[in-house]
Amino acid sequence: MKIFLLTHERELHRGTNTGSLALENSQNIVERILWERINPNKELMRLIENNEAVLLYSKGESIVEGDTSPAVIEEYENIIIIDSTWQEAKKMFNHSAYLKNAALFTLKTGNNSLYKLRANQPEGGLCTIECIIEVLKIKGQDKIASELLLKFDQFNG
């Protein structure tokens, strides 16, 4: 299993970026790909084109307009998570035609985000590491999910 963080360049310099925390502590399951509007990542495009990757988004503010049939995340070994602020994530999605062709999965959790370090989080919206933890649980990777949750608790203070 591989989780690709499609990361906005501004996130690389933010001390509040939880994607970085996941990268450091995920035993190489998480990989960062820098989002580029003009030059999209060819591997991600190929995975989406071949229906070998699913784009995950939280149940907060949906980045997708209209009615879509949700994918079954258990059927995918490659998961894409947009790693940015909610506002940037919408823009990234809207400026990336290839992402609109991806199978989509929405996390359905009863939990609100525990993330305290950023404002303007939508109701029900999870931060990047919380999404990764939920995906790991769904995929039966409970040990790594628990380790990441512990690191997130320490980070979130």
C-alpha positions in Angstrom: 0.0 0.0 0.0 1.1 3.5 -0.8 -0.4 6.8 0.3 0.6 9.7 -1.9 0.5 13.2 -0.4 -0.1 15.6 -3.3 1.3 18.6 -1.5 1.0 22.3 -2.2 4.4 24.0 -2.1 3.3 26.3 0.7 2.9 23.3 3.0 6.6 22.5 2.7 7.3 25.6 4.8 4.5 25.4 7.4 5.3 24.2 10.8 1.7 23.1 11.2 1.9 20.6 8.3 0.8 17.2 9.5 1.7 15.5 6.3 5.4 15.9 7.2 4.8 14.2 10.5 3.3 11.3 8.6 6.2 11.1 6.2 8.7 10.8 9.1 6.8 8.1 10.9 4.9 5.9 8.4 7.6 3.3 7.6 7.7 4.4 3.9 4.0 3.9 3.3 3.5 7.7 2.8 5.2 9.5 -0.1 5.1 13.2 -0.9 4.6 14.5 -4.4 4.8 18.2 -5.0 1.7 19.5 -6.8 2.5 21.4 -10.0 -0.3 23.0 -11.9 1.5 23.1 -15.2 3.6 19.9 -14.9 1.5 17.2 -13.2 3.2 14.1 -11.8 3.2 11.5 -14.6 3.0 8.5 -12.2 -0.1 9.9 -10.5 -1.7 10.5 -13.9 -0.9 7.0 -15.0 -2.3 5.5 -11.7 -5.5 7.5 -12.1 -5.8 6.7 -15.8 -5.5 3.0 -15.1 -7.9 3.1 -12.1 -5.1 2.1 -9.8 -5.5 5.0 -7.4 -8.3 6.5 -5.4 -8.5 10.2 -4.3 -9.5 10.6 -0.7 -11.3 13.6 0.6 -12.8 14.1 4.1 -16.5 14.6 4.7 -16.0 18.3 5.6 -16.3 20.6 2.6 -16.4 18.4 -0.4 -14.1 19.4 -3.2 -16.2 17.7 -5.8 -19.3 19.2 -7.3 -22.3 17.0 -8.2 -23.3 13.4 -7.5 -20.6 10.8 -7.7 -20.5 7.1 -6.8 -18.0 6.5 -4.0 -15.1 4.1 -4.6 -14.4 1.2 -2.3 -11.0 2.1 -0.8 -10.3 -1.5 0.1 -10.0 -2.2 -3.7 -7.1 0.2 -4.0 -3.4 0.0 -3.0 -2.7 3.6 -4.0 -4.4 6.4 -2.2 -4.0 10.1 -3.0 -4.6 12.7 -0.4 -4.3 16.4 -1.2 -2.0 17.9 1.5 -2.8 21.6 1.9 -5.3 23.9 3.5 -8.9 23.3 2.7 -9.0 26.4 0.5 -5.9 25.4 -1.4 -7.1 21.8 -1.8 -10.2 23.0 -3.7 -8.1 25.2 -6.0 -5.6 22.3 -6.6 -8.4 20.0 -7.4 -10.1 22.5 -9.7 -6.8 23.2 -11.5 -5.9 19.5 -12.0 -8.1 18.0 -14.7 -6.5 14.6 -14.1 -7.7 14.5 -10.5 -11.3 14.9 -11.7 -10.9 11.5 -13.4 -9.9 9.7 -10.2 -12.0 7.3 -8.3 -13.2 9.1 -5.2 -13.6 8.0 -1.6 -15.0 10.0 1.3 -14.0 9.1 4.8 -17.1 8.6 7.0 -16.1 8.9 10.6 -18.0 9.9 13.6 -15.0 12.0 14.8 -14.4 15.7 14.4 -10.9 16.8 13.9 -8.7 17.1 17.0 -6.3 19.4 15.2 -5.8 22.6 17.1 -3.0 24.3 15.2 -5.0 25.8 12.3 -8.1 27.8 12.0 -10.9 27.6 9.4 -11.3 23.9 9.4 -14.7 22.9 8.1 -17.1 20.9 10.4 -16.2 17.3 10.1 -13.0 18.0 8.1 -9.9 16.1 9.1 -6.3 17.2 8.8 -3.9 15.2 6.6 -2.5 12.9 9.3 -6.0 12.2 10.6 -7.0 11.1 7.1 -3.9 8.9 6.9 -4.7 7.3 10.3 -8.2 6.5 9.2 -7.0 5.0 5.9 -4.5 2.8 7.7 -7.2 1.6 10.1 -9.5 0.7 7.1 -6.6 -1.1 5.5 -5.8 -3.1 8.6 -2.6 -1.3 9.4 -3.6 -0.7 13.1 0.0 -0.7 14.5 1.2 2.1 12.2 -2.1 4.0 12.7 -1.6 3.8 16.5 2.0 5.0 16.2 1.0 8.0 14.0 -1.9 8.9 16.4 0.6 9.0 19.2 3.0 11.3 17.2 0.0 13.5 16.2 -1.1 13.8 19.9 2.4 14.9 20.8 2.6 17.3 17.9 -0.9 18.7 18.5 -0.1 19.3 22.1 
